[in-house]
Amino acid sequence: MSLKKKLLKNGGFFIFDNFDSFTQKKRKRVLSGLKRFNNITVLINSKEEIKGCYNIKVKEIQKNDALILLKENNIKGVESLTNHFIKITAGNPQAFLVIAKKYEACKEDDPDFCMEIKKRKEIFCLDKEASENPEKAVILLKQVAEYWKDEGYFRISLGWYLKALAIEQKRLNKKHPDIGWLYNEIGFICGESGEYIKALEWHKKALKIRKNIFGKETSKIAETYHNKALIFYYEGKYTKALKLYFKALKMREGVLNSDHLDIAKTLNDIARIYHNQGEYEKALEWYFKVKKIREDVLDVVHFDTAMIYNNIGLVYHNQNKNKEALEWYKNSLYVKRAVLCEDHPSIATTINNIAVVYCNLLKYEDALTYHFEALRIREKVLGKEHPFTAATYDNIGLVYYKQNKYKDALEWYYKALKIREKVLKKEHPYTATTYYNIARINYLQGEYKEALDLFLKALAIREVKIGMDHPYTKSTLKWIEKTKQLNDLFDSGI
């Protein structure tokens, strides 16, 4: 098997536990071959010093001083060796167990890592565990799935949840609440991964089970309504989403304290819809309610608090209050970097938002620097066909548009459009945004017919999805009026 195929199979991870047995020719061939790849992790177990490898991020594992070597190499962006090895061995249990074996004598140097070895050994032996103790296997699978969900690696998380579901479906009644819980979690993960149709199917299954067990108005039902509303929000179906959010809010207010975090969660998502509908003052009113609950119940340095700072920044940004927006975004980014891993998609979201503000302030080079950093994270963690990745493509196009680099702008806009038409479909408000952006360049290049066609497509979507009073819809109408005048002039031969 070629190095490239091994790299793809192992998710960017290689381990050579028998390096000393290689001939000099084979060692040279392996190391030179690895230099062709970026951002990979290679673990070499050797008694000899391996020279010239650090350019390709090679980490040596030696029998006695592996821990010291790795600490000295300063793994960037990783809080601990534990997190590093969890990440690089995802989906590669054999590699982790080989590494773990090397570290069993390192208890005094890193007891936390030693404990993690024990835990991960249990997790990676789940095939055997599933047959002997399926209940314990499911608990471990859920822990791993939740770990990856919190880290923002939704596709990896989904795989672990589906493994847990397969075991539960064999041992439990199909209407068991634990099955309903897994349906709800899988639905949430599918939504965050941009697979909205699948997400709604899973939430529908969860709702059916939960209504049958808990009745029609409980916190469990409210949770499923909330998650289902989130999918409608992502699809741009704001009226449907609001209806379900208010349904969830009413249920939660009936059974929970007024400062409960689940209530804050629903308030936040309702505010987000008002924001997208252009009702900025109403959105701020709801966001500040959320801010109060989260700061009182949680802390300033908490992920959920960082999220509300980001959302408030978004509203100020849309009100063209760039100074206020930048302040809230930077507060959000500071907190997120304190509580999340370096490449978490939520960090990419705030970096993206800061980039947009810099673009508004005409600081285009700063904007592109932040956008490309957000893009690096989103392509790596979410994939190249995720709606959030498409949003970054669109935003990069906007920076080039403002610099009058229309060829570059169109290249990025079409990359965004391809994803949005495929994943979000042609009737989504974000797809309308890309039609609108391409149309403006067509107009400026004198291609009035092409511009008019795209402006009209954007208008048809915006009229239905966000209404005639939204600033985006009004802006589209103004462009259509200007474009029609020029198109008519050229058609008449004047």
RACOR-V966928 format. One record per residue. N is the residue number from 0. RES is the residue in three letters. D_CENTER is the distance of its C-alpha to the mean C-alpha in Angstrom with 2 decimals. Layout:
n=N res=RES d_center=D_CENTER
n=N res=RES d_center=D_CENTER
This chain:
n=0 res=MET d_center=32.51
n=1 res=SER d_center=31.39
n=2 res=LEU d_center=29.19
n=3 res=LYS d_center=26.60
n=4 res=LYS d_center=26.55
n=5 res=LYS d_center=26.39
n=6 res=LEU d_center=23.44
n=7 res=LEU d_center=21.47
n=8 res=LYS d_center=22.75
n=9 res=ASN d_center=21.97
n=10 res=GLY d_center=18.48
n=11 res=GLY d_center=19.95
n=12 res=PHE d_center=22.28
n=13 res=PHE d_center=26.06
n=14 res=ILE d_center=28.76
n=15 res=PHE d_center=32.44
n=16 res=ASP d_center=34.43
n=17 res=ASN d_center=37.72
n=18 res=PHE d_center=37.62
n=19 res=ASP d_center=41.17
n=20 res=SER d_center=42.54
n=21 res=PHE d_center=41.35
n=22 res=THR d_center=44.05
n=23 res=GLN d_center=43.80
n=24 res=LYS d_center=43.22
n=25 res=LYS d_center=40.30
n=26 res=ARG d_center=38.74
n=27 res=LYS d_center=39.03
n=28 res=ARG d_center=37.58
n=29 res=VAL d_center=34.52
n=30 res=LEU d_center=33.77
n=31 res=SER d_center=34.39
n=32 res=GLY d_center=32.21
n=33 res=LEU d_center=29.24
n=34 res=LYS d_center=29.61
n=35 res=ARG d_center=28.34
n=36 res=PHE d_center=24.77
n=37 res=ASN d_center=22.26
n=38 res=ASN d_center=19.80
n=39 res=ILE d_center=21.40
n=40 res=THR d_center=22.95
n=41 res=VAL d_center=26.56
n=42 res=LEU d_center=28.56
n=43 res=ILE d_center=32.28
n=44 res=ASN d_center=34.91
n=45 res=SER d_center=38.07
n=46 res=LYS d_center=41.15
n=47 res=GLU d_center=41.50
n=48 res=GLU d_center=39.68
n=49 res=ILE d_center=37.31
n=50 res=LYS d_center=37.73
n=51 res=GLY d_center=35.70
n=52 res=CYS d_center=32.43
n=53 res=TYR d_center=30.32
n=54 res=ASN d_center=29.38
n=55 res=ILE d_center=27.20
n=56 res=LYS d_center=25.70
n=57 res=VAL d_center=28.11
n=58 res=LYS d_center=28.55
n=59 res=GLU d_center=31.95
n=60 res=ILE d_center=32.65
n=61 res=GLN d_center=36.31
n=62 res=LYS d_center=38.20
n=63 res=ASN d_center=39.21
n=64 res=ASP d_center=37.08
n=65 res=ALA d_center=33.58
n=66 res=LEU d_center=32.06
n=67 res=ILE d_center=33.86
n=68 res=LEU d_center=32.88
n=69 res=LEU d_center=29.16
n=70 res=LYS d_center=29.44
n=71 res=GLU d_center=31.45
n=72 res=ASN d_center=28.99
n=73 res=ASN d_center=26.48
n=74 res=ILE d_center=23.11
n=75 res=LYS d_center=21.00
n=76 res=GLY d_center=17.92
n=77 res=VAL d_center=18.67
n=78 res=GLU d_center=20.27
n=79 res=SER d_center=22.40
n=80 res=LEU d_center=23.63
n=81 res=THR d_center=22.50
n=82 res=ASN d_center=18.75
n=83 res=HIS d_center=19.51
n=84 res=PHE d_center=21.35
n=85 res=ILE d_center=18.94
n=86 res=LYS d_center=16.30
n=87 res=ILE d_center=18.85
n=88 res=THR d_center=20.50
n=89 res=ALA d_center=17.70
n=90 res=GLY d_center=19.53
n=91 res=ASN d_center=22.67
n=92 res=PRO d_center=24.81
n=93 res=GLN d_center=27.98
n=94 res=ALA d_center=26.73
n=95 res=PHE d_center=25.68
n=96 res=LEU d_center=29.06
n=97 res=VAL d_center=30.91
n=98 res=ILE d_center=29.24
n=99 res=ALA d_center=29.87
n=100 res=LYS d_center=33.48
n=101 res=LYS d_center=33.90
n=102 res=TYR d_center=32.75
n=103 res=GLU d_center=34.90
n=104 res=ALA d_center=37.50
n=105 res=CYS d_center=35.20
n=106 res=LYS d_center=35.20
n=107 res=GLU d_center=36.89
n=108 res=ASP d_center=34.59
n=109 res=ASP d_center=31.28
n=110 res=PRO d_center=31.85
n=111 res=ASP d_center=28.20
n=112 res=PHE d_center=27.40
n=113 res=CYS d_center=30.37
n=114 res=MET d_center=29.19
n=115 res=GLU d_center=25.79
n=116 res=ILE d_center=27.77
n=117 res=LYS d_center=29.58
n=118 res=LYS d_center=26.51
n=119 res=ARG d_center=24.74
n=120 res=LYS d_center=28.05
n=121 res=GLU d_center=28.13
n=122 res=ILE d_center=24.64
n=123 res=PHE d_center=25.40
n=124 res=CYS d_center=28.77
n=125 res=LEU d_center=27.38
n=126 res=ASP d_center=29.18
n=127 res=LYS d_center=32.42
n=128 res=GLU d_center=31.29
n=129 res=ALA d_center=30.23
n=130 res=SER d_center=33.79
n=131 res=GLU d_center=35.54
n=132 res=ASN d_center=33.47
n=133 res=PRO d_center=30.78
n=134 res=GLU d_center=30.22
n=135 res=LYS d_center=29.35
n=136 res=ALA d_center=27.19
n=137 res=VAL d_center=25.03
n=138 res=ILE d_center=24.68
n=139 res=LEU d_center=23.51
n=140 res=LEU d_center=21.09
n=141 res=LYS d_center=19.49
n=142 res=GLN d_center=19.31
n=143 res=VAL d_center=17.52
n=144 res=ALA d_center=15.04
n=145 res=GLU d_center=14.38
n=146 res=TYR d_center=14.16
n=147 res=TRP d_center=11.33
n=148 res=LYS d_center=9.52
n=149 res=ASP d_center=10.22
n=150 res=GLU d_center=9.14
n=151 res=GLY d_center=5.51
n=152 res=TYR d_center=7.19
n=153 res=PHE d_center=7.32
n=154 res=ARG d_center=9.89
n=155 res=ILE d_center=12.01
n=156 res=SER d_center=11.99
n=157 res=LEU d_center=13.18
n=158 res=GLY d_center=16.00
n=159 res=TRP d_center=17.32
n=160 res=TYR d_center=17.35
n=161 res=LEU d_center=19.24
n=162 res=LYS d_center=21.67
n=163 res=ALA d_center=22.36
n=164 res=LEU d_center=22.98
n=165 res=ALA d_center=25.38
n=166 res=ILE d_center=27.41
n=167 res=GLU d_center=27.53
n=168 res=GLN d_center=28.68
n=169 res=LYS d_center=31.56
n=170 res=ARG d_center=32.77
n=171 res=LEU d_center=32.12
n=172 res=ASN d_center=33.27
n=173 res=LYS d_center=30.87
n=174 res=LYS d_center=30.99
n=175 res=HIS d_center=30.28
n=176 res=PRO d_center=27.93
n=177 res=ASP d_center=25.93
n=178 res=ILE d_center=25.24
n=179 res=GLY d_center=24.19
n=180 res=TRP d_center=21.78
n=181 res=LEU d_center=20.14
n=182 res=TYR d_center=20.03
n=183 res=ASN d_center=18.26
n=184 res=GLU d_center=15.58
n=185 res=ILE d_center=15.13
n=186 res=GLY d_center=15.02
n=187 res=PHE d_center=12.23
n=188 res=ILE d_center=10.11
n=189 res=CYS d_center=11.31
n=190 res=GLY d_center=10.40
n=191 res=GLU d_center=6.68
n=192 res=SER d_center=7.22
n=193 res=GLY d_center=9.37
n=194 res=GLU d_center=12.54
n=195 res=TYR d_center=14.24
n=196 res=ILE d_center=17.77
n=197 res=LYS d_center=17.19
n=198 res=ALA d_center=15.39
n=199 res=LEU d_center=18.50
n=200 res=GLU d_center=20.80
n=201 res=TRP d_center=19.51
n=202 res=HIS d_center=19.71
n=203 res=LYS d_center=23.17
n=204 res=LYS d_center=24.28
n=205 res=ALA d_center=23.14
n=206 res=LEU d_center=24.94
n=207 res=LYS d_center=28.07
n=208 res=ILE d_center=28.37
n=209 res=ARG d_center=27.67
n=210 res=LYS d_center=30.16
n=211 res=ASN d_center=32.72
n=212 res=ILE d_center=32.44
n=213 res=PHE d_center=31.68
n=214 res=GLY d_center=33.19
n=215 res=LYS d_center=31.81
n=216 res=GLU d_center=30.97
n=217 res=THR d_center=29.25
n=218 res=SER d_center=26.11
n=219 res=LYS d_center=24.81
n=220 res=ILE d_center=25.43
n=221 res=ALA d_center=23.90
n=222 res=GLU d_center=20.63
n=223 res=THR d_center=20.54
n=224 res=TYR d_center=21.61
n=225 res=HIS d_center=18.85
n=226 res=ASN d_center=16.10
n=227 res=LYS d_center=18.03
n=228 res=ALA d_center=18.26
n=229 res=LEU d_center=14.50
n=230 res=ILE d_center=14.54
n=231 res=PHE d_center=17.49
n=232 res=TYR d_center=15.78
n=233 res=TYR d_center=12.99
n=234 res=GLU d_center=16.03
n=235 res=GLY d_center=17.89
n=236 res=LYS d_center=20.55
n=237 res=TYR d_center=21.02
n=238 res=THR d_center=24.48
n=239 res=LYS d_center=23.54
n=240 res=ALA d_center=20.56
n=241 res=LEU d_center=22.90
n=242 res=LYS d_center=25.54
n=243 res=LEU d_center=23.45
n=244 res=TYR d_center=22.01
n=245 res=PHE d_center=25.62
n=246 res=LYS d_center=26.72
n=247 res=ALA d_center=24.27
n=248 res=LEU d_center=25.32
n=249 res=LYS d_center=28.97
n=250 res=MET d_center=28.64
n=251 res=ARG d_center=26.85
n=252 res=GLU d_center=29.41
n=253 res=GLY d_center=32.12
n=254 res=VAL d_center=31.24
n=255 res=LEU d_center=29.33
n=256 res=ASN d_center=30.40
n=257 res=SER d_center=29.62
n=258 res=ASP d_center=27.53
n=259 res=HIS d_center=25.43
n=260 res=LEU d_center=21.70
n=261 res=ASP d_center=21.02
n=262 res=ILE d_center=23.11
n=263 res=ALA d_center=21.21
n=264 res=LYS d_center=17.94
n=265 res=THR d_center=19.74
n=266 res=LEU d_center=21.42
n=267 res=ASN d_center=18.19
n=268 res=ASP d_center=16.90
n=269 res=ILE d_center=20.44
n=270 res=ALA d_center=20.51
n=271 res=ARG d_center=17.37
n=272 res=ILE d_center=19.32
n=273 res=TYR d_center=22.42
n=274 res=HIS d_center=20.60
n=275 res=ASN d_center=19.48
n=276 res=GLN d_center=23.08
n=277 res=GLY d_center=24.48
n=278 res=GLU d_center=26.05
n=279 res=TYR d_center=25.03
n=280 res=GLU d_center=27.68
n=281 res=LYS d_center=26.95
n=282 res=ALA d_center=23.22
n=283 res=LEU d_center=24.27
n=284 res=GLU d_center=26.73
n=285 res=TRP d_center=24.21
n=286 res=TYR d_center=21.66
n=287 res=PHE d_center=24.50
n=288 res=LYS d_center=25.41
n=289 res=VAL d_center=22.00
n=290 res=LYS d_center=22.37
n=291 res=LYS d_center=25.79
n=292 res=ILE d_center=24.80
n=293 res=ARG d_center=21.92
n=294 res=GLU d_center=24.08
n=295 res=ASP d_center=27.03
n=296 res=VAL d_center=25.53
n=297 res=LEU d_center=22.89
n=298 res=ASP d_center=23.33
n=299 res=VAL d_center=22.41
n=300 res=VAL d_center=20.47
n=301 res=HIS d_center=17.88
n=302 res=PHE d_center=14.15
n=303 res=ASP d_center=15.08
n=304 res=THR d_center=17.70
n=305 res=ALA d_center=15.46
n=306 res=MET d_center=13.37
n=307 res=ILE d_center=16.73
n=308 res=TYR d_center=17.88
n=309 res=ASN d_center=15.02
n=310 res=ASN d_center=15.91
n=311 res=ILE d_center=19.57
n=312 res=GLY d_center=19.04
n=313 res=LEU d_center=17.61
n=314 res=VAL d_center=20.83
n=315 res=TYR d_center=23.09
n=316 res=HIS d_center=21.48
n=317 res=ASN d_center=22.30
n=318 res=GLN d_center=25.74
n=319 res=ASN d_center=26.20
n=320 res=LYS d_center=26.60
n=321 res=ASN d_center=24.84
n=322 res=LYS d_center=26.41
n=323 res=GLU d_center=25.27
n=324 res=ALA d_center=21.71
n=325 res=LEU d_center=21.51
n=326 res=GLU d_center=22.94
n=327 res=TRP d_center=20.44
n=328 res=TYR d_center=17.44
n=329 res=LYS d_center=19.05
n=330 res=ASN d_center=19.77
n=331 res=SER d_center=16.16
n=332 res=LEU d_center=15.16
n=333 res=TYR d_center=18.16
n=334 res=VAL d_center=17.27
n=335 res=LYS d_center=13.64
n=336 res=ARG d_center=15.10
n=337 res=ALA d_center=17.74
n=338 res=VAL d_center=15.76
n=339 res=LEU d_center=12.54
n=340 res=CYS d_center=12.47
n=341 res=GLU d_center=12.71
n=342 res=ASP d_center=9.63
n=343 res=HIS d_center=7.08
n=344 res=PRO d_center=3.99
n=345 res=SER d_center=6.24
n=346 res=ILE d_center=9.02
n=347 res=ALA d_center=8.05
n=348 res=THR d_center=8.19
n=349 res=THR d_center=11.56
n=350 res=ILE d_center=12.75
n=351 res=ASN d_center=12.33
n=352 res=ASN d_center=14.31
n=353 res=ILE d_center=16.91
n=354 res=ALA d_center=17.37
n=355 res=VAL d_center=18.19
n=356 res=VAL d_center=20.72
n=357 res=TYR d_center=22.31
n=358 res=CYS d_center=22.72
n=359 res=ASN d_center=24.50
n=360 res=LEU d_center=26.65
n=361 res=LEU d_center=27.61
n=362 res=LYS d_center=26.24
n=363 res=TYR d_center=24.89
n=364 res=GLU d_center=24.75
n=365 res=ASP d_center=22.73
n=366 res=ALA d_center=20.36
n=367 res=LEU d_center=19.95
n=368 res=THR d_center=19.51
n=369 res=TYR d_center=16.54
n=370 res=HIS d_center=15.04
n=371 res=PHE d_center=15.51
n=372 res=GLU d_center=13.96
n=373 res=ALA d_center=10.70
n=374 res=LEU d_center=11.20
n=375 res=ARG d_center=11.98
n=376 res=ILE d_center=8.78
n=377 res=ARG d_center=6.68
n=378 res=GLU d_center=9.57
n=379 res=LYS d_center=9.87
n=380 res=VAL d_center=6.76
n=381 res=LEU d_center=5.41
n=382 res=GLY d_center=9.07
n=383 res=LYS d_center=11.53
n=384 res=GLU d_center=11.77
n=385 res=HIS d_center=8.48
n=386 res=PRO d_center=9.47
n=387 res=PHE d_center=7.28
n=388 res=THR d_center=8.97
n=389 res=ALA d_center=12.07
n=390 res=ALA d_center=11.97
n=391 res=THR d_center=12.29
n=392 res=TYR d_center=15.03
n=393 res=ASP d_center=16.71
n=394 res=ASN d_center=16.71
n=395 res=ILE d_center=18.20
n=396 res=GLY d_center=20.72
n=397 res=LEU d_center=21.64
n=398 res=VAL d_center=22.52
n=399 res=TYR d_center=24.76
n=400 res=TYR d_center=26.23
n=401 res=LYS d_center=27.29
n=402 res=GLN d_center=28.85
n=403 res=ASN d_center=30.79
n=404 res=LYS d_center=29.31
n=405 res=TYR d_center=29.12
n=406 res=LYS d_center=28.98
n=407 res=ASP d_center=25.86
n=408 res=ALA d_center=24.30
n=409 res=LEU d_center=25.09
n=410 res=GLU d_center=23.63
n=411 res=TRP d_center=20.11
n=412 res=TYR d_center=20.63
n=413 res=TYR d_center=21.64
n=414 res=LYS d_center=18.65
n=415 res=ALA d_center=16.50
n=416 res=LEU d_center=19.12
n=417 res=LYS d_center=19.18
n=418 res=ILE d_center=15.58
n=419 res=ARG d_center=15.97
n=420 res=GLU d_center=19.33
n=421 res=LYS d_center=18.19
n=422 res=VAL d_center=15.02
n=423 res=LEU d_center=15.71
n=424 res=LYS d_center=19.46
n=425 res=LYS d_center=22.15
n=426 res=GLU d_center=22.66
n=427 res=HIS d_center=19.32
n=428 res=PRO d_center=19.66
n=429 res=TYR d_center=17.05
n=430 res=THR d_center=19.14
n=431 res=ALA d_center=22.11
n=432 res=THR d_center=20.77
n=433 res=THR d_center=20.76
n=434 res=TYR d_center=24.21
n=435 res=TYR d_center=25.41
n=436 res=ASN d_center=24.28
n=437 res=ILE d_center=25.95
n=438 res=ALA d_center=28.97
n=439 res=ARG d_center=29.58
n=440 res=ILE d_center=29.93
n=441 res=ASN d_center=32.20
n=442 res=TYR d_center=34.28
n=443 res=LEU d_center=34.68
n=444 res=GLN d_center=35.72
n=445 res=GLY d_center=38.34
n=446 res=GLU d_center=36.75
n=447 res=TYR d_center=37.48
n=448 res=LYS d_center=37.55
n=449 res=GLU d_center=34.11
n=450 res=ALA d_center=32.78
n=451 res=LEU d_center=34.46
n=452 res=ASP d_center=33.09
n=453 res=LEU d_center=29.48
n=454 res=PHE d_center=30.14
n=455 res=LEU d_center=31.71
n=456 res=LYS d_center=28.75
n=457 res=ALA d_center=26.45
n=458 res=LEU d_center=29.06
n=459 res=ALA d_center=29.42
n=460 res=ILE d_center=25.75
n=461 res=ARG d_center=25.71
n=462 res=GLU d_center=29.01
n=463 res=VAL d_center=27.71
n=464 res=LYS d_center=24.15
n=465 res=ILE d_center=24.65
n=466 res=GLY d_center=28.46
n=467 res=MET d_center=31.26
n=468 res=ASP d_center=31.12
n=469 res=HIS d_center=27.62
n=470 res=PRO d_center=27.89
n=471 res=TYR d_center=25.89
n=472 res=THR d_center=28.39
n=473 res=LYS d_center=31.32
n=474 res=SER d_center=30.20
n=475 res=THR d_center=29.98
n=476 res=LEU d_center=33.50
n=477 res=LYS d_center=34.90
n=478 res=TRP d_center=33.64
n=479 res=ILE d_center=35.09
n=480 res=GLU d_center=38.41
n=481 res=LYS d_center=38.64
n=482 res=THR d_center=37.68
n=483 res=LYS d_center=40.16
n=484 res=GLN d_center=42.98
n=485 res=LEU d_center=42.52
n=486 res=ASN d_center=41.93
n=487 res=ASP d_center=45.14
n=488 res=LEU d_center=47.05
n=489 res=PHE d_center=46.18
n=490 res=ASP d_center=46.86
n=491 res=SER d_center=50.28
n=492 res=GLY d_center=51.06
n=493 res=ILE d_center=51.45
